[in-house]
Amino acid sequence: MLEIITFRDASIEDLPIIVDIYNSTVPSRMVTADTEPVSINDRLDWFNEHNPYQRPLWVVEYGGEICGWVSLQSFYGRPAYNATAEISIYLHEDFRGRGLGKKILNKVIEECPKFEIDTLLGFIFGHNESSIGLFLSSGFEKWAHLPEVAKLDGIKRDLIILGKKIS
């Protein structure tokens, strides 16, 4: 049986699982610049910055289970950049490596015109080769390389900005 991926707008009741999935990535030092787990309270303002009309935060379900979440956030916070958004995709550890990231990314790309987004950005650590490969395979290009701008456990890390023109 083919499992179906579904997207729905996140509710405040989803925030604990969103935070749990996010925190599960902190120890790897591959995905987030947070070096310690965050609390639900820490993420309330971030949660409230999203809305289903312009900057959605979706819970992703696969086979009836929450497998992850994806968000679109405003870039740089000024009106001239309203058509540009940053995408973040986080998968529960039990669902990583199954090709879901590509399906989620492609679905978000399809939805961008609905939100008047014509430029999508991904901010990815240079050593996160699997995420860079995912984005490149969906038509993103390397637009910037910020050398050694992050420090994780005493190791300086690069940040790569990948971009895609939607329209």
Contact map, one row per residue, 1 for C-alpha under 8 A:
11100000000000000000000000000000000000000000000000000000000000000000000000000000000000000000000000000000000000000000000000000000000000000000000000000000000000000000000
11110000000000000000000000000000000000000000000000000000000000000000000000000000000000000000000000000000000000000000000000000000000000000000000000000000000000000000000
11111000000000000000000000000000000000000000000000000000000001100000000000000000000000000000000000000000000000000000000000000000000000000000000000000000000000000000000
01111100000000000000000000000000000000000000000000000000000001100000000000000000000000000000000000000000000000000000000000000000000000000000000000000000000000000000000
00111110000000000000000000000000000000000000000000000000000111100000000000000000000000000000000000000000000000000000000000000000000000000000000000000000000000000000000
00011111000000000000000000000000000000000000000000000000000111000000000000000000000000000000000000000000000000000000000000000000000000000000000000000000000000000000000
00001111100000000000000000000000000000000000000000000000011110000000000000000000000000000000000000000000000000000000000000000000000000000000000000000000000000000000000
00000111110000000000000000000000000000000000000000000000011100000000000000000000000000000000000000000000000000000000000000000000000000000000000000000000000000000000000
00000011111000000000000000000000000000000000000000010001111000000000000000000000000000000000000000000000000000000000000000000000000000000000000000000000000000000000000
00000001111111100000000000000000000000000000000000000000111000000000000000000000000000000000000000000000000000000000000000000000000000000000000000000000000000000000000
00000000111111100000000000000000000000000000000000000000000000000000000000000000000000000000000000000000000000000000000000000000000000000000000000000000000000000000000
00000000011111100000000000000000000000000000001000000000000000000000000000000000000000000000000000000000000000000000000000000000000000000000000000000000000000000000000
00000000011111110000000000000000000000000000000000000000000000000000000000000000000000000000000000000000000000000000000000000000000000000000000000000000000000000000000
00000000011111111100000000000000000000000000000000000000001000000000000000000000000000000000000000000000000000000000000000000000000000000000000000000000000000000000000
00000000011111111110000000000000000000010000001000000000000000000000000000000000000000000000000000000000000000000000000000000000000000000000000000000000000000000000000
00000000000011111111000000000000000000010000000000000000000000000000000000000000000000000000000000000000000000000000000000000000000000000000000000000000000000000000000
00000000000001111111100000000000000000000000000000000000000000000000000000000000000000000000000000000000000000000000000000000000000000000000000000000000000000000000000
00000000000001111111110000000000000000000000000000000000001000000001100000000000000000000000000000000000000000000000000000000000000000000000000000000000000000000000000
00000000000000111111111000000000000001110010000000000000000000000000000000000000000000000000000000000000000000000000000000000000000000000000000000000000000000000000000
00000000000000011111111100000000000000000000000000000000000000000000000000000000000000000000000000000000000000000000000000000000000000000000000000000000000000000000000
00000000000000001111111110000000000000000000000000000000000000000001000000000000000000000111100000000000000000000000000000000000000000000000000000000000000000000000000
00000000000000000111111111000000000000000000000000000000000000000000000000000000000000000100000000000000000000000000000000000000000000000000000000000000000000000000000
00000000000000000011111111100000000111000000000000000000000000000000000000000000000000000000000000000000000000000000000000000000000000000000000000000000000000000000000
00000000000000000001111111100000000000000000000000000000000000000000000000000000000000000001100000000000000000000000000000000000000000000000000000000000000000000000000
00000000000000000000111111111111000000000000000000000000000000000000000000000000000000000000000000000000000000000000000000000000000000000000000000000000000000000000000
00000000000000000000011111111111111110000000000000000000000000000000000000000000000000000000000000000000000000000000000000000000000000000000000000000000000000000000000
00000000000000000000001111111000001100000000000000000000000000000000000000000000000000000000000000000000000000000000000000000000000000000000000000000000000000000000000
00000000000000000000000011111110000000000000000000000000000000000000000000000000000000000000000000000000000000000000000000000000000000000000000000000000000000000000000
00000000000000000000000011111111101000000000000000000000000000000000000000000000000000000000000000000000000000000000000000000000000000000000000000000001000000000000000
00000000000000000000000011011111000000000000000000000000000000000000000000000000000000000000000000000000000000000000000000001011000000000000000000000000000000000000000
00000000000000000000000011011111100000000000000000000000000000000000000000000000000000000000000000000000000000000000000000011001000000000000000000000000000000000000000
00000000000000000000000011001111111000000000000000000000000000000000000000000000000000000000000000000000000000000000000000000000000000000000000000000000000000000000000
00000000000000000000000001001011111000000000000000000000000000000000000000000000000000000000000000000000000000000000000000000000000000000000000000000101000000000000000
00000000000000000000000001000001111111000000000000000000000000000000000000000000000000000000000000000000000000000000000000000000000000000000000000000000000000000000000
00000000000000000000000001101001111110000000000000000000000000000000000000000000000000000000000000000000000000000000000000000000000000000000000000000001000000000000000
00000000000000000000001001100000011111000000000000000000000000000000000000000000000000000000000000000000000000000000000000000000000000000000000000000000000000000000000
00000000000000000000001001000000011111100000000000000000000000000000000000000000000000000000000000000000000000000000000000000000000000000000000000000000000000000000000
00000000000000000010001000000000010111110110000000000000000000000000000000000000000000000000000000000000000000000000000000000000000000000000000000000000000000000000000
00000000000000000010000000000000000011111110000000000000000000000000000000000000000000000000000000000000000000000000000000000000000000000000000000000000000000000000000
00000000000000110010000000000000000001111111000000000000000000000000000000000000000000000000000000000000000000000000000000000000000000000000000000000000000000000000000
00000000000000000000000000000000000000111111000000000000000000000000000000000000000000000000000000000000000000000000000000000000000000000000000000000000000000000000000
00000000000000000000000000000000000001111111100000000000000000000000000000000000000000000000000000000000000000000000000000000000000000000000000000000000000000000000000
00000000000000000010000000000000000001111111111000000000000000000000000000000000000000000000000000000000000000000000000000000000000000000000000000000000000000000000000
00000000000000000000000000000000000000011111111100000000000000000000000000000000000000000000000000000000000000000000000000000000000000000000000000000000000000000000000
00000000000000000000000000000000000000000111111110000000000000000000000000000000000000000000000000000000000000000000000000000000000000000000000000000000000000000000000
00000000000000000000000000000000000000000011111111000000000000000000000000000000000000000000000000000000000000000000000000000000000000000000000000000000000000000000000
00000000000100100000000000000000000000000011111111000000100000000000000000000000000000000000000000000000000000000000000000000000000000000000000000000000000000000000000
00000000000000000000000000000000000000000001111111100000000000000000000000000000000000000000000000000000000000000000000000000000000000000000000000000000000000000000000
00000000000000000000000000000000000000000000111111100010000000000000000010000000000000000000000000000000000000000000000000000000000000000000000000000000000000000000000
00000000000000000000000000000000000000000000011111110111100000000000001110000000000000000000000000000000000000000000000000000000000000000000000000000000000000000000000
00000000000000000000000000000000000000000000000111111111100000000000000000000000000000000000000000000000000000000000000000000000000000000000000000000000000000000000000
00000000100000000000000000000000000000000000000001111111100000000000000000000000000000000000000000000000000000000000000000000000000000000000000000000000000000000000000
00000000000000000000000000000000000000000000000000111111000000000000000000000000000000000000000000000000000000000010000000000000000000000000000000000000000000000000000
00000000000000000000000000000000000000000000000001111111000000000000000000000000000000000000000000000000000000000011000000000000000000000000000000000000000000000000000
00000000000000000000000000000000000000000000000011111111100000000000001111000000000000000000000000000000000000000010000000000000000000000000000000000000000000000000000
00000000100000000000000000000000000000000000000001111111110000000000001110000000000000000000000000000000000000000000000000000000000000000000000000000000000000000000000
00000000110000000000000000000000000000000000001001110011111000000000111100000000000000000000000000000000000000000000000000000000000000000000000000000000000000000000000
00000011110000000000000000000000000000000000000000000001111100000000111000000000000000000000000000000000000000000000000000000000000000000000000000000000000000000000000
00000011110001000100000000000000000000000000000000000000111110000111110000000000000000000000000000000000000000000000000000000000000000000000000000000000000000000000000
00001111000000000000000000000000000000000000000000000000011111000111110000000000000000000000000000000000000000000000000000000000000000000000000000000000000000000000000
00001110000000000000000000000000000000000000000000000000001111111111000000000000000000000000000000000000000000000000000000000000000000000000000000000000000000000000000
00111100000000000000000000000000000000000000000000000000000111111110000000000000000000000000000000000000000000000000000000000000000000000000000000000000000000000000000
00111000000000000000000000000000000000000000000000000000000011111000000000000000000000000000000000000000000000000000000000000000000000000000000000000000000000000000000
00000000000000000000000000000000000000000000000000000000000011111100000000000000000000000000000000000000000000000000000000000000000000000000000000000000000000000000000
00000000000000000000000000000000000000000000000000000000000011111110000000000000000000000000000000000000000000000000000000000000000000000000000000000000000000000000000
00000000000000000000000000000000000000000000000000000000001111011111000000000000000000000001000000000000000000000000000000000000000000000000000000000000000000000000000
00000000000000000000000000000000000000000000000000000000001111001111100000000000000000000011011000000000000000000000000000000000000000000000000000000000000000000000000
00000000000000000100100000000000000000000000000000000000001110000111110000000000000000001111000000000000000000000000000000000000000000000000000000000000000000000000000
00000000000000000100000000000000000000000000000000000000111100000011111000000000000000001110000000000000000000000000000000000000000000000000000000000000000000000000000
00000000000000000000000000000000000000000000000000000000111100000001111100000000000000111100000000000001000000000000000000000000000000000000000000000000000000000000000
00000000000000000000000000000000000000000000000001000011110000000000111110000000000000111000000000000000000000000000000000000000000000000000000000000000000000000000000
00000000000000000000000000000000000000000000000001000011100000000000011111000000000011110000000000000000000000000000000000000000000000000000000000000000000000000000000
00000000000000000000000000000000000000000000000011000011000000000000001111100000000011100000000000000000000000000000000000000000000000000000000000000000000000000000000
00000000000000000000000000000000000000000000000000000010000000000000000111111000110111000000000000000000000000000000000000000000000000000000000000000000000000000000000
00000000000000000000000000000000000000000000000000000000000000000000000011111100110111000000000000000000000000000000000000000000000000000000000000000000000000000000000
00000000000000000000000000000000000000000000000000000000000000000000000001111100100000000000000000000000000000000000000000000000000000000000000000000000000000000000000
00000000000000000000000000000000000000000000000000000000000000000000000001111110110000000000000000000000000000000000000000000000000000000000000000000000000000000000000
00000000000000000000000000000000000000000000000000000000000000000000000000111111110000000000000000000000000000000000000000000000000000000000000000000000000000000000000
00000000000000000000000000000000000000000000000000000000000000000000000000001111110000000000000000000000000000000000000000000000000000000000000000000000000000000000000
00000000000000000000000000000000000000000000000000000000000000000000000000000111111000000000000000000000000000000000000000000000000000000000000000000000000000000000000
00000000000000000000000000000000000000000000000000000000000000000000000001111111111100000000000000000000000000000000000000000000000000000000000000000000000000000000000
00000000000000000000000000000000000000000000000000000000000000000000000001101111111110000000000000000000000000000000100000000000000000000000000000000000000000000000000
00000000000000000000000000000000000000000000000000000000000000000000000000000001111110000000000000000000000000000001111000000000000000000000000000000000000000000000000
00000000000000000000000000000000000000000000000000000000000000000000000001100000111111000000000000000000000000000000111110000000000000000000000000000000000000000000000
00000000000000000000000000000000000000000000000000000000000000000000000111100000011111100000000000000000000000000000101110000000000000000000000000000000000000000000000
00000000000000000000000000000000000000000000000000000000000000000000000111100000000111110000000000000000000000000000000111100000000000000000000000000000000000000000000
00000000000000000000000000000000000000000000000000000000000000000000011110000000000011111000000000000000000000000000000111000000000000000000000000000000000000000000000
00000000000000000000000000000000000000000000000000000000000000000000011100000000000001111100000000000000000000000000000001000000000000000000000000000000000000000000000
00000000000000000000000000000000000000000000000000000000000000000001111000000000000000111110000000001001100000000000000000000000000000000000000000000000000000000000000
00000000000000000000110000000000000000000000000000000000000000000001110000000000000000011111000000000000000000000000000000000000000000000000000000000000000000000000000
00000000000000000000100000000000000000000000000000000000000000000011100000000000000000001111101100001000000000000000000000000000000000000000000000000000000000000000000
00000000000000000000100100000000000000000000000000000000000000000111000000000000000000000111111100000000000000000000000000000000000000000000000000000000000000000000000
00000000000000000000100100000000000000000000000000000000000000000000000000000000000000000011111100000000000000000000000000000000000000000000000000000000000000000000000
00000000000000000000000000000000000000000000000000000000000000000010000000000000000000000001111100000000000000000000000000000000000000000000000000000000000000000000000
00000000000000000000000000000000000000000000000000000000000000000010000000000000000000000011111111010000000000000000000000000000000000000000000000000000000000000000000
00000000000000000000000000000000000000000000000000000000000000000000000000000000000000000011111111111000000000000000000000000000000000000000000000000000000000000000000
00000000000000000000000000000000000000000000000000000000000000000000000000000000000000000000001111110000000000000000000000000000000000000000000000000000000000000000000
00000000000000000000000000000000000000000000000000000000000000000000000000000000000000000000001111111000000000000000000000000000000000000000000000000000000000000000000
00000000000000000000000000000000000000000000000000000000000000000000000000000000000000000000000111111110000000000000000000000000000000000000000000000000000000000000000
00000000000000000000000000000000000000000000000000000000000000000000000000000000000000000000001111111111000000000000000000000000000000000000000000000000000000000000000
00000000000000000000000000000000000000000000000000000000000000000000000000000000000000001010000101111111100000000000000000000000000001000000000000000000000000000000000
00000000000000000000000000000000000000000000000000000000000000000000000000000000000000000000000000111111110000000000000000000000000001100100000000000000000000000000000
00000000000000000000000000000000000000000000000000000000000000000000000000000000000000000000000000111111111000000000000000000000000000000000000000000000000000000000000
00000000000000000000000000000000000000000000000000000000000000000000010000000000000000001000000000011111111100000000000000000000000000000000000000000000000000000000000
00000000000000000000000000000000000000000000000000000000000000000000000000000000000000001000000000001111111110000000000000000000000000100100000000000000000000000000000
00000000000000000000000000000000000000000000000000000000000000000000000000000000000000000000000000000111111111000000000000000000000000000100000000000000000000000000000
00000000000000000000000000000000000000000000000000000000000000000000000000000000000000000000000000000011111111100000000000000000000000000000000000000000000000000000000
00000000000000000000000000000000000000000000000000000000000000000000000000000000000000000000000000000001111111110000000000000000000000000000000000000000000000000000000
00000000000000000000000000000000000000000000000000000000000000000000000000000000000000000000000000000000111111110000000100000000000000000000000000000000000000000000010
00000000000000000000000000000000000000000000000000000000000000000000000000000000000000000000000000000000011111111000000000000000000000000000000000000000000000000000000
00000000000000000000000000000000000000000000000000000000000000000000000000000000000000000000000000000000001111111110000000000000000000000000000000000000000000000000000
00000000000000000000000000000000000000000000000000000000000000000000000000000000000000000000000000000000000111111111110000000000000000000000000000000000000000000000010
00000000000000000000000000000000000000000000000000000000000000000000000000000000000000000000000000000000000001111111110000000000000000000000000000000000000000000000011
00000000000000000000000000000000000000000000000000000000000000000000000000000000000000000000000000000000000000111111100000000000000000000000000000000000000000000000000
00000000000000000000000000000000000000000000000000001110000000000000000000000000000000000000000000000000000000111111100000000000000000000000000000000000000000000000000
00000000000000000000000000000000000000000000000000000100000000000000000000000000001000000000000000000000000000011111110000000000000000000000000000000000000000000000000
00000000000000000000000000000000000000000000000000000000000000000000000000000000011110000000000000000000000000011111111100000000000000000000000000000000000000000000010
00000000000000000000000000000000000000000000000000000000000000000000000000000000001100000000000000000000000000011001111100000000000000000000000000000000000000000000111
00000000000000000000000000000000000000000000000000000000000000000000000000000000001110000000000000000000000000000000111110000000000000000000000000000000000000000011111
00000000000000000000000000000000000000000000000000000000000000000000000000000000000111100000000000000000000010000000111111000000000000000000000000000000000000000011110
00000000000000000000000000000000000000000000000000000000000000000000000000000000000111100000000000000000000000000000001111100000000000000000000000000000000000001111000
00000000000000000000000000000000000000000000000000000000000000000000000000000000000001110000000000000000000000000000000111110000000000100000000000000000000000001110000
00000000000000000000000000000000000000000000000000000000000000000000000000000000000001000000000000000000000000000000000011111000000000000000000000000000000000111100000
00000000000000000000000000000010000000000000000000000000000000000000000000000000000000000000000000000000000000000000000001111101001100000000000000000000000000111100000
00000000000000000000000000000110000000000000000000000000000000000000000000000000000000000000000000000000000000000000000000111111000000000000000000000000000011110000000
00000000000000000000000000000000000000000000000000000000000000000000000000000000000000000000000000000000000000000000000000011111100100000000000000000000000011110000000
00000000000000000000000000000100000000000000000000000000000000000000000000000000000000000000000000000000000000000000000000001111100000000000000000000000000011000000000
00000000000000000000000000000110000000000000000000000000000000000000000000000000000000000000000000000000000000000000000000011111111100000000000000000000000000000000000
00000000000000000000000000000000000000000000000000000000000000000000000000000000000000000000000000000000000000000000000000000111111110000000000000000000000000000000000
00000000000000000000000000000000000000000000000000000000000000000000000000000000000000000000000000000000000000000000000000000001111111000000000000000000000000000000000
00000000000000000000000000000000000000000000000000000000000000000000000000000000000000000000000000000000000000000000000000010001111111100000000000000000000000000000000
00000000000000000000000000000000000000000000000000000000000000000000000000000000000000000000000000000000000000000000000000010101111111110000000000000000000000000100000
00000000000000000000000000000000000000000000000000000000000000000000000000000000000000000000000000000000000000000000000000000000111111111000000000000000000000000000000
00000000000000000000000000000000000000000000000000000000000000000000000000000000000000000000000000001100000000000000000000000000011111111100000000000000000000000000000
00000000000000000000000000000000000000000000000000000000000000000000000000000000000000000000000000000100100000000000000001000000001111111111000000000000000000000100000
00000000000000000000000000000000000000000000000000000000000000000000000000000000000000000000000000000000000000000000000000000000000111111111100000000000000000000100000
00000000000000000000000000000000000000000000000000000000000000000000000000000000000000000000000000000000000000000000000000000000000011111111000000000000000000000000000
00000000000000000000000000000000000000000000000000000000000000000000000000000000000000000000000000000100110000000000000000000000000001111111000000000000000000000000000
00000000000000000000000000000000000000000000000000000000000000000000000000000000000000000000000000000000000000000000000000000000000000111111100000000000000000000001000
00000000000000000000000000000000000000000000000000000000000000000000000000000000000000000000000000000000000000000000000000000000000000111111110000000000000000000111000
00000000000000000000000000000000000000000000000000000000000000000000000000000000000000000000000000000000000000000000000000000000000000010011111000000000000000000111000
00000000000000000000000000000000000000000000000000000000000000000000000000000000000000000000000000000000000000000000000000000000000000000001111110000000000000011110000
00000000000000000000000000000000000000000000000000000000000000000000000000000000000000000000000000000000000000000000000000000000000000000000111110000000000000011110000
00000000000000000000000000000000000000000000000000000000000000000000000000000000000000000000000000000000000000000000000000000000000000000000011111000000000000011100000
00000000000000000000000000000000000000000000000000000000000000000000000000000000000000000000000000000000000000000000000000000000000000000000011111100000000001111000000
00000000000000000000000000000000000000000000000000000000000000000000000000000000000000000000000000000000000000000000000000000000000000000000000111111000000001110000000
00000000000000000000000000000000000000000000000000000000000000000000000000000000000000000000000000000000000000000000000000000000000000000000000011111000000011100000000
00000000000000000000000000000000000000000000000000000000000000000000000000000000000000000000000000000000000000000000000000000000000000000000000001111110000111100000000
00000000000000000000000000000000000000000000000000000000000000000000000000000000000000000000000000000000000000000000000000000000000000000000000001111110000111100000000
00000000000000000000000000000000100000000000000000000000000000000000000000000000000000000000000000000000000000000000000000000000000000000000000000011111000111100000000
00000000000000000000000000000000000000000000000000000000000000000000000000000000000000000000000000000000000000000000000000000000000000000000000000011111111110000000000
00000000000000000000000000001000101000000000000000000000000000000000000000000000000000000000000000000000000000000000000000000000000000000000000000000111111110000000000
00000000000000000000000000000000000000000000000000000000000000000000000000000000000000000000000000000000000000000000000000000000000000000000000000000011111000000000000
00000000000000000000000000000000000000000000000000000000000000000000000000000000000000000000000000000000000000000000000000000000000000000000000000000011111100000000000
00000000000000000000000000000000000000000000000000000000000000000000000000000000000000000000000000000000000000000000000000000000000000000000000000000011111110000000000
00000000000000000000000000000000000000000000000000000000000000000000000000000000000000000000000000000000000000000000000000000000000000000000000000011111011111000000000
00000000000000000000000000000000000000000000000000000000000000000000000000000000000000000000000000000000000000000000000000001110000000000000000000111111001111100000000
00000000000000000000000000000000000000000000000000000000000000000000000000000000000000000000000000000000000000000000000000001110000000000000000011111100000111110000000
00000000000000000000000000000000000000000000000000000000000000000000000000000000000000000000000000000000000000000000000000111100000000000000000011111100000011111000000
00000000000000000000000000000000000000000000000000000000000000000000000000000000000000000000000000000000000000000000000000111100000000000000011111000000000001111100000
00000000000000000000000000000000000000000000000000000000000000000000000000000000000000000000000000000000000000000000000011110000000000000000011110000000000000111110000
00000000000000000000000000000000000000000000000000000000000000000000000000000000000000000000000000000000000000000000000011110000000100110001111100000000000000011111000
00000000000000000000000000000000000000000000000000000000000000000000000000000000000000000000000000000000000000000000001111000000000000000001111000000000000000001111100
00000000000000000000000000000000000000000000000000000000000000000000000000000000000000000000000000000000000000000000001110000000000000000011100000000000000000000111110
00000000000000000000000000000000000000000000000000000000000000000000000000000000000000000000000000000000000000000000011100000000000000000000000000000000000000000011111
00000000000000000000000000000000000000000000000000000000000000000000000000000000000000000000000000000000000010011000111100000000000000000000000000000000000000000001111
00000000000000000000000000000000000000000000000000000000000000000000000000000000000000000000000000000000000000001000011000000000000000000000000000000000000000000000111
